[in-house]
Amino acid sequence: MPGSSPLDRQHPAVPSPAATGTATGTASAATASGLSPSALATGLLVALVGYASSVAVVIQGLAAVGATTAEITSGLVAVGFSMGLSAIWLAWRQRQPISVAWTTPGMALLAATGPVAGGFPAAVGAFLTVAGLIMVAGLWKPLGRWIAAIPKPLASGMLAGLLLKLCLAPFVAMGQAPGLALLVLATWAVVGRFARLYAVPAAVAVALVAMALNPPVSGALPADPWPALAVVAPVFTWEALVGLALPLFVVTMASQNIPGLAVLATFGYTPRVPPAFLATGLASALTAPFGAPTVNLAAITAAMCAGPDADPRPERRWQAAVTGGVGYIVLAALAAVTATLVTRSPPILIEAVAGLALIGAFGGSLLAAVQAEEERIPALVTLLVTASGLSFFGVGSAFWGLLFGGAMHLLHRRRRTAA
């Protein structure tokens, strides 16, 4: 959800197309008249759960690369419109439940990378670069094939390495802010016992209430709760291009767009790929100057919208994705309050909430990294180098992890071929 929120990484069991009905994906197949109340309810649930599940990760990622509270607020507003409008357009145009989300793994990459040369304007330049690459991927088929050819264990190892430090934060927080940390952890554990889907949103809600009742380090809520846009002139640097834009593009394609398409295919939907990449890339490019991170196809929100719970009739489930898009636009109004609460709270508490939101993503990435025995060592090398924080020439560890892991992959493949 704003998918691939952490929920996008939990990989629930998905029915086969035979069990759900076949979706043709054409406008003529979607001529069923009338609105679907269940699809509308599902769409609202998707927006609420998606926003609450990973907004802390987005804020943490933007803050880590130098965004101020005003810039984070602007980014949340812009990305809400970016997700909402592109989801509405794609779902309505193709009459398929195509969900769009912010890149939660990509924001975790920002949080792990930290400040870049050139500050937040350089990060905005990286967002624009990624948006352009996504549009190129939609237009130029070889690039999409190259991204798809990156071994999944290596991409998963890189993602797991990025998430490891953040996933340790909830337990580090128990030593630094035991009262609040234990309260948040207990909420997450108890709610997860009965309704796993709501565990992270409940923990986020408790953390936000605690932040509001204990006005943190730098003051109280903003006098004007209405969000405002702030223009950030992009700066393009070599360090941000190689150390941030390229890993962010790889993570977005390998961990969001490709799995999102696979989930839709599981339910019998085959959306046209070029329009999907062009729409999300263009939306990202238009909103990046306002501090908005990249948006992409979602997986679990797509599964929620594409499943039979949204509507028994596959041809009406696109309405859930449209409603979810409307929900994201409405939730953009909360940006000022959310950004102020989170950025003015103790950093370890913010990291703890973000870590809880990413535990599912970490588990899914780790499993995908080590599952294939012949790729286990290259994937683990990728994970460890990425988690080490290694940096050369201003280039972050995600790039070097993929580079070292790729070298190990080639070495092991040649050895198997020789044998």
C-alpha positions in Angstrom: 0.0 0.0 0.0 1.3 3.2 0.1 2.5 -0.5 -0.5 3.7 -1.4 -0.8 3.3 -0.5 2.5 4.7 -3.2 4.8 1.4 -5.0 4.2 2.6 -5.3 0.6 5.3 -7.6 1.8 3.3 -10.1 3.8 2.3 -12.2 0.8 -1.1 -13.6 2.0 -2.6 -16.6 0.2 -4.2 -15.4 -3.0 -7.0 -17.4 -4.7 -6.4 -18.6 -8.2 -8.1 -17.0 -11.1 -10.3 -20.0 -11.4 -11.7 -19.3 -8.0 -12.3 -15.6 -8.6 -13.5 -15.5 -12.1 -11.6 -14.3 -15.2 -11.2 -10.6 -15.8 -10.7 -9.6 -19.4 -9.4 -6.2 -18.7 -11.3 -4.5 -21.5 -13.8 -1.7 -21.1 -16.5 -3.9 -22.6 -16.1 -6.4 -19.8 -16.9 -3.7 -17.3 -20.3 -2.7 -18.4 -22.1 -3.8 -15.3 -24.3 -1.0 -14.2 -24.4 0.6 -10.8 -22.0 1.2 -8.0 -20.7 -1.7 -5.9 -21.1 -0.9 -2.1 -18.6 -3.6 -1.2 -16.0 -2.2 -3.7 -16.5 1.3 -2.3 -16.0 0.0 1.3 -12.9 -1.9 0.3 -11.4 1.1 -1.4 -11.9 3.2 1.7 -10.3 0.5 3.9 -7.4 0.3 1.5 -6.7 4.0 1.8 -7.0 4.1 5.6 -4.9 1.1 6.3 -2.3 1.9 3.6 -1.8 5.5 4.9 -1.6 4.5 8.6 0.6 1.5 8.0 3.5 3.3 6.4 3.2 7.1 6.7 5.9 6.9 9.5 8.3 5.2 7.1 7.7 7.9 4.4 8.3 10.7 6.9 11.4 9.0 8.3 12.8 8.6 4.8 12.2 12.2 3.7 13.6 13.5 7.0 16.7 11.3 6.6 17.6 13.0 3.3 17.3 16.5 4.8 13.6 17.5 4.3 12.3 20.1 6.8 8.9 19.7 8.4 7.3 22.1 5.8 8.9 20.1 3.0 7.7 16.8 4.5 4.2 18.2 4.7 4.4 19.4 1.1 5.7 16.0 0.1 2.8 14.1 1.8 0.2 16.4 0.2 1.7 16.0 -3.3 2.2 12.2 -3.0 -1.4 11.8 -1.9 -2.6 13.5 -5.0 0.0 11.6 -7.1 -1.2 8.2 -5.8 -4.9 9.2 -5.9 -5.1 10.7 -9.4 -2.9 8.0 -11.1 -4.9 5.2 -9.4 -8.2 6.8 -10.4 -7.1 7.3 -14.0 -5.6 3.8 -14.4 -8.4 1.9 -12.8 -11.1 3.8 -14.6 -9.4 3.8 -17.9 -8.5 0.1 -18.0 -11.5 -1.0 -15.8 -9.2 -3.1 -13.6 -8.4 -2.8 -9.9 -4.9 -1.2 -10.4 -3.8 0.2 -7.1 -1.0 2.8 -6.8 1.1 3.4 -3.7 4.1 5.2 -2.5 7.3 3.2 -2.5 7.6 2.0 1.1 10.8 0.0 0.4 12.2 3.0 -1.4 11.5 5.3 1.5 13.2 2.7 3.8 16.2 3.0 1.4 16.2 6.8 1.9 16.0 6.3 5.7 19.0 3.9 5.6 21.0 6.1 3.1 20.8 9.3 5.1 21.9 12.7 4.0 23.2 13.0 0.4 25.5 15.6 -1.1 23.3 18.5 -2.1 20.8 18.0 0.6 17.1 17.5 0.0 17.2 19.3 -3.4 19.5 16.5 -4.5 17.0 13.9 -3.3 14.3 15.7 -5.3 16.6 15.5 -8.3 16.9 11.8 -7.6 13.0 11.5 -7.5 12.8 13.2 -10.9 15.4 10.8 -12.3 13.6 7.8 -11.0 10.3 9.1 -12.5 12.0 9.5 -15.9 13.5 6.0 -15.7 10.1 4.5 -14.9 8.6 6.3 -18.0 11.5 5.0 -20.1 10.8 1.5 -18.8 7.3 1.9 -20.0 8.4 3.0 -23.5 11.6 1.0 -23.9 11.0 -2.7 -23.5 14.7 -3.7 -23.2 15.1 -1.7 -20.0 12.1 -3.3 -18.4 13.5 -6.7 -19.3 16.9 -5.8 -17.8 15.2 -4.8 -14.5 13.2 -8.0 -14.6 16.4 -10.0 -15.2 18.0 -8.8 -11.9 18.0 -12.0 -9.8 15.2 -11.8 -7.3 17.3 -13.1 -4.4 19.8 -10.2 -4.9 17.1 -7.6 -5.0 15.5 -9.1 -2.0 18.8 -9.3 -0.2 19.4 -5.6 -0.9 16.0 -4.7 0.5 16.4 -6.9 3.6 19.8 -5.2 4.3 18.2 -1.8 4.1 15.3 -2.8 6.4 17.4 -4.6 9.1 18.5 -1.5 11.0 15.0 0.0 11.0 13.5 -3.3 12.1 15.8 -3.4 15.1 14.7 0.1 16.2 11.5 -1.0 18.1 13.7 -3.1 20.4 16.4 -0.5 20.7 13.7 2.0 21.7 12.8 -0.1 24.7 16.1 0.9 26.2 15.8 4.6 25.4 12.0 5.3 25.9 10.7 2.2 27.6 7.2 3.5 28.5 6.2 4.7 25.1 8.0 1.9 23.2 6.5 -0.9 25.3 3.0 0.7 24.9 3.4 0.8 21.1 4.9 -2.8 21.0 2.1 -4.1 23.2 -0.6 -2.5 21.0 1.0 -4.0 17.9 1.3 -7.5 19.4 -2.2 -7.6 20.9 -4.1 -6.2 17.9 -2.0 -8.4 15.6 -3.2 -11.5 17.6 -6.8 -10.8 16.6 -6.6 -8.8 13.4 -3.1 -8.7 11.8 -4.2 -6.3 9.1 -4.8 -3.6 11.7 -1.8 -4.2 14.0 0.5 -1.6 12.5 -2.3 1.1 12.0 -3.2 0.6 15.7 0.4 1.0 16.8 0.7 4.1 14.7 -2.5 5.5 16.2 -1.2 4.9 19.7 2.2 6.5 18.9 0.5 9.5 17.4 -1.8 10.0 20.4 1.3 9.7 22.7 3.1 12.3 20.6 0.1 14.6 20.8 -0.3 14.3 24.6 3.4 14.8 25.2 4.3 17.7 22.9 7.7 16.7 21.9 11.0 18.2 21.6 10.2 21.3 19.6 6.7 22.5 20.4 3.1 21.7 19.8 0.9 21.2 16.8 0.9 23.8 14.0 -1.3 26.8 14.5 -2.5 26.3 10.9 -3.4 22.6 10.5 -4.1 23.0 6.7 -1.2 21.6 4.6 0.7 23.8 2.1 2.9 23.0 -0.8 6.5 24.1 -0.9 8.5 24.1 -4.1 12.0 22.5 -3.9 14.2 23.3 -6.9 15.9 20.0 -7.9 19.7 19.6 -7.9 21.3 16.8 -9.8 24.5 15.4 -8.4 26.6 12.4 -9.3 26.4 11.0 -5.8 22.6 11.2 -5.6 22.3 9.7 -9.0 24.4 6.7 -8.3 23.8 6.3 -4.6 20.1 7.1 -4.4 18.3 7.3 -7.8 19.6 4.0 -9.3 19.0 1.9 -6.1 15.6 3.6 -5.7 14.7 2.7 -9.3 15.8 -0.9 -8.8 13.8 -1.2 -5.5 10.7 0.4 -7.0 10.7 -1.9 -10.1 11.8 -5.1 -8.4 9.9 -4.8 -5.1 6.8 -2.9 -6.2 6.0 -2.7 -9.9 6.8 -6.2 -10.9 5.2 -7.9 -7.8 2.1 -5.6 -8.3 1.7 -6.9 -11.9 2.1 -10.5 -10.7 -0.6 -10.1 -8.0 -3.1 -8.7 -10.6 -2.3 -11.6 -12.9 -3.0 -14.0 -10.1 -6.6 -12.8 -10.1 -6.9 -12.9 -13.9 -6.2 -9.3 -14.6 -3.6 -8.3 -17.3 -3.3 -4.5 -17.3 -1.5 -2.8 -20.1 2.0 -2.2 -18.7 3.2 0.9 -20.7 0.3 3.1 -19.6 0.7 2.0 -16.0 4.4 2.9 -16.0 3.9 6.1 -17.9 1.1 7.3 -15.6 2.9 6.6 -12.4 6.2 8.0 -13.8 4.5 11.1 -15.0 2.6 11.7 -11.7 5.9 11.2 -9.9 7.7 13.7 -12.1 5.0 16.4 -11.8 4.9 16.1 -8.0 8.6 15.6 -7.2 9.3 19.4 -7.2 7.0 19.6 -4.2 9.0 17.0 -2.3 6.9 14.0 -3.2 8.6 10.6 -3.4 8.0 8.1 -6.3 4.7 6.3 -6.7 4.3 2.8 -8.2 2.0 -0.1 -8.5 1.0 -1.7 -5.3 0.7 -5.4 -4.5 -1.4 -6.1 -1.4 -3.8 -3.2 -1.9 -4.2 -4.6 -5.5 -5.0 -8.0 -4.0 -7.5 -6.4 -1.6 -9.2 -4.6 -4.5 -8.9 -7.5 -7.0 -10.2 -10.2 -4.6 -13.8 -11.5 -4.3 -14.3 -9.5 -1.0 -14.3 -6.3 -3.1 -17.2 -7.6 -5.2 -18.3 -11.1 -6.3 -18.2 -9.8 -9.9 -14.7 -9.3 -11.2 -15.8 -6.7 -13.7 -16.9 -4.3 -10.9 -13.8 -4.5 -8.7 -12.1 -1.6 -10.4 -14.4 0.7 -8.4 -12.4 -0.3 -5.2 -9.2 1.0 -6.7 -10.9 4.2 -7.8 -12.3 4.7 -4.3 -8.9 4.0 -2.7 -7.5 6.8 -5.0 -10.1 9.2 -3.8 -9.3 8.2 -0.2 -5.6 9.0 -0.6 -6.4 12.5 -1.9 -8.7 13.1 1.1 -6.0 11.9 3.5 -3.6 14.4 2.1 -5.4 17.0 4.2 -3.9 15.3 7.3 -0.3 16.0 6.1 0.4 19.0 8.2 -0.6 17.5 11.5 0.9 14.1 10.8 4.3 15.5 9.7 4.5 17.9 12.7 3.7 15.2 15.2 6.2 12.7 13.8 9.1 15.1 13.1 8.9 16.8 16.5 9.0 13.5 18.4 12.0 11.6 19.7 13.7 10.1 16.6 14.0 6.6 18.2 10.2 6.5 18.7 9.7 7.4 15.0 12.1 4.7 14.0 10.4 2.2 16.2 7.0 2.8 14.6 8.6 2.7 11.1 10.4 -0.6 12.1 7.1 -2.2 13.2 5.6 -1.2 9.9 8.5 -2.9 8.1 8.9 -6.2 9.9 6.6 -7.9 7.4 8.6 -6.5 4.6 11.8 -7.6 6.1 10.6 -11.2 6.7 9.3 -11.4 3.1 12.6 -10.1 1.7 14.7 -12.3 3.8 12.8 -15.4 2.8 13.0 -14.5 -0.8 16.7 -13.9 -0.5 17.7 -17.2 1.0 15.0 -19.5 -0.3 17.0 -20.7 -3.4 20.0 -22.6 -2.1 22.1 -21.9 -5.2 21.6 -18.1 -4.8 21.9 -18.0 -1.0 25.5 -16.9 -0.7 25.3 -14.1 -3.3 22.0 -12.9 -1.7 23.5 -12.9 1.8 26.6 -11.0 0.6 24.2 -8.4 -0.9 22.3 -8.3 2.4 25.4 -7.9 4.6 27.1 -5.3 2.5 23.9 -3.3 2.3 23.3 -3.6 6.1 27.0 -2.6 6.8 26.5 1.0 5.7 29.5 0.7 3.4 30.1 3.9 1.4 32.7 4.8 -1.3 32.9 8.0 -3.3 29.6 9.2 -1.7 27.7 6.2 -3.1 25.6 4.4 -0.5 25.6 0.7 0.6 22.6 -0.3 -1.5 24.5 0.1 -4.7 27.6 -1.7 -3.4 25.5 -4.5 -2.0 24.0 -5.1 -5.4 27.4 -4.8 -7.0 29.2 -7.3 -4.7 26.2 -9.6 -4.7 26.1 -9.5 -8.5 29.8 -10.4 -8.7 29.2 -13.4 -6.4 26.2 -14.4 -8.5 28.3 -14.4 -11.7 31.1 -16.3 -10.0 28.8 -19.0 -8.6 27.0 -19.3 -12.0 30.3 -19.9 -13.8 31.3 -22.4 -11.3 28.1 -24.4 -11.8 28.5 -24.1 -15.5 32.1 -25.4 -15.3 31.0 -28.3 -13.1 
